[in-house]
Amino acid sequence: MTILPSENVVFDDAPVLRTGRLAVLRRRTDFIGKAARNPLMFLGSTILLALLFMALLAPYLGTVDPSAISPVERTREPSAAHWFGTDMLGRDLYSRVIYGARISLLVGFTVAIVASVIGLAIGLVSGFMRRLDGVVMRVMDGIMSVPPILLAIALMALTRGSVYNVIVAISIAEVPRVARLVRGVVLSLRETTYVEAALAGGSRTSTILLRHILPNTLAPMTVQATYICASAMVIESILSFIGAGTPPTIPSWGNIMAEGRALWQVKPYIVLFPAAFLSLTVLAVNLLGDGLRDAIDPRMATRT
């Protein structure tokens, strides 16, 4: 309730608040409805959730120790005892592929989160503060001038192979892409009427960024994060394949393919199974990204 001091008039602002809440709820409901009707998003989410549960429940899916060596069972063909066969050291490929999903998903999701958060901060500051824009963007352009895989290899050459170092190296290579995307959104939002009104009203820069600009950058950044996640999985597999990623003692899809490439012509299943799981995971993430883009993009909403 709001009481005007000059008159004994009572203005009930509850309907206005309810209307605002209904508008927010309606937008959320529309988004959920579009997402539910989007076959790409549904398919990608289903596959990704299945792979995630597979990685989390790996010890309970009929697996054995992925590092257990059995020389008498070297390079066995897929059978009831070893569903995906065995590698050159007699290790069960099914167990190694299932446990390898943990590394790829961990690297993909972590890199997507880290690169998005850092790139979001850089893009917000660079797009809103013109004095810093030139310097910051030239640094981002310099990093982007080097292909991500080459930059990741160069960074890994300076450190020892570990999952943590792989995440750091790939995150550094992916940050500029998020920063440039967010900067472009901020530059367009900076010219809008409500941001100019907030500036004219003396609002603090931090308030304008957090209240007016940040919410409008989350949608495109979320879509970009899905593609970064897929790219990070591929880069991690490449690094492990060439021996610059995770240590050979840690089962990952890249390591498994690297160990089986010498026997590719006679034992192709050693490379085939991890490659198929990697391709399926990347496809699921890309489908999810396409679905999110279609559900979030206002231009797509006007066509439906």
Long-range contacts (C-beta under 8 A, 24 or more apart in sequence): 30-301, 31-295, 31-296, 34-294, 34-295, 34-301, 34-304, 35-291, 35-292, 35-295, 38-291, 38-294, 38-295, 40-287, 40-288, 40-290, 40-291, 40-294, 41-287, 41-288, 41-290, 41-291, 41-292, 41-294, 41-295, 42-291, 43-284, 43-287, 44-283, 44-284, 44-285, 44-286, 44-287, 44-288, 44-289, 44-290, 44-291, 45-284, 45-288, 45-291, 47-280, 47-281, 47-283, 47-284, 47-287, 48-281, 48-284, 48-285, 48-288, 51-101, 51-105, 51-277, 51-280, 51-281, 51-284, 52-105, 54-98, 54-101, 55-98, 55-99, 55-101, 55-102, 55-105, 58-95, 58-98, 58-99, 58-101, 58-102, 61-98, 62-94, 63-92, 63-94, 63-95, 63-98, 63-99, 64-92, 64-95, 65-95, 66-91, 66-92, 66-95, 66-96, 66-98, 66-99, 66-100, 66-251, 67-91, 67-249, 67-251, 68-92, 75-263, 75-267, 75-270, 77-269, 78-269, 84-269, 84-273, 85-267, 85-269, 85-270, 87-256, 87-259, 87-260, 87-270, 88-259, 88-260, 88-262, 88-263, 93-256, 93-269, 93-270, 93-273, 94-273, 95-251, 96-251, 96-256, 96-274, 97-251, 97-253, 97-256, 97-273, 97-274, 97-277, 99-251, 100-251, 100-252, 100-253, 100-255, 100-256, 100-274, 100-277, 101-253, 101-277, 101-281, 103-163, 103-236, 103-246, 103-250, 103-251, 103-252, 103-253, 104-233, 104-236, 104-237, 104-252, 104-253, 104-278, 104-281, 105-233, 105-281, 106-163, 107-163, 107-166, 107-167, 107-170, 107-232, 107-233, 107-236, 108-229, 108-230, 108-232, 108-233, 108-236, 108-281, 108-285, 109-229, 110-167, 110-171, 111-167, 111-170, 111-171, 111-174, 111-228, 111-229, 111-232, 112-225, 112-226, 112-228, 112-229, 112-232, 113-225, 114-167, 114-171, 115-170, 115-171, 115-174, 115-175, 115-177, 115-178, 115-225, 115-228, 116-178, 116-221, 116-224, 116-225, 116-228, 118-171, 118-175, 118-178, 118-179, 119-174, 119-175, 119-176, 119-177, 119-178, 119-179, 119-181, 119-182, 119-221, 120-178, 120-179, 120-182, 120-214, 120-217, 120-221, 122-175, 122-178, 122-179, 122-182, 122-183, 123-178, 123-179, 123-180, 123-181, 123-182, 123-183, 123-185, 123-186, 123-217, 124-182, 124-186, 124-209, 124-213, 124-214, 124-217, 126-179, 126-183, 126-186, 127-182, 127-183, 127-184, 127-185, 127-186, 127-187, 127-190, 128-186, 128-190, 128-205, 128-208, 128-209, 128-213, 129-205, 133-183, 136-179, 137-179, 137-180, 137-183, 140-175, 140-176, 140-179, 140-180, 141-176, 143-172, 143-173, 143-175, 143-176, 144-176, 144-177, 144-180, 146-173, 148-173, 148-174, 148-231, 148-235, 149-173, 149-235, 149-238, 149-239, 152-235, 152-239, 153-239, 153-242, 153-244, 156-239, 156-244, 156-245, 157-244, 161-243, 161-244, 161-245, 161-246, 161-247, 162-246, 162-247, 163-246, 163-250, 166-236, 166-239, 166-245, 166-246, 169-239, 170-232, 170-235, 170-236, 173-235, 174-228, 174-231, 174-232, 177-224, 177-228, 178-221, 178-224, 178-225, 178-228, 181-220, 181-221, 181-224, 182-217, 182-220, 182-221, 185-216, 185-217, 185-220, 186-213, 186-217, 189-213, 189-216, 189-217, 219-296, 220-296, 222-292, 222-296, 223-289, 223-292, 223-293, 223-296, 226-285, 226-286, 226-288, 226-289, 226-292, 227-285, 227-286, 227-289, 229-285, 230-281, 230-282, 230-285, 230-286, 230-289, 233-278, 233-281, 233-282, 233-285, 234-278, 234-282, 237-278, 253-277, 253-278
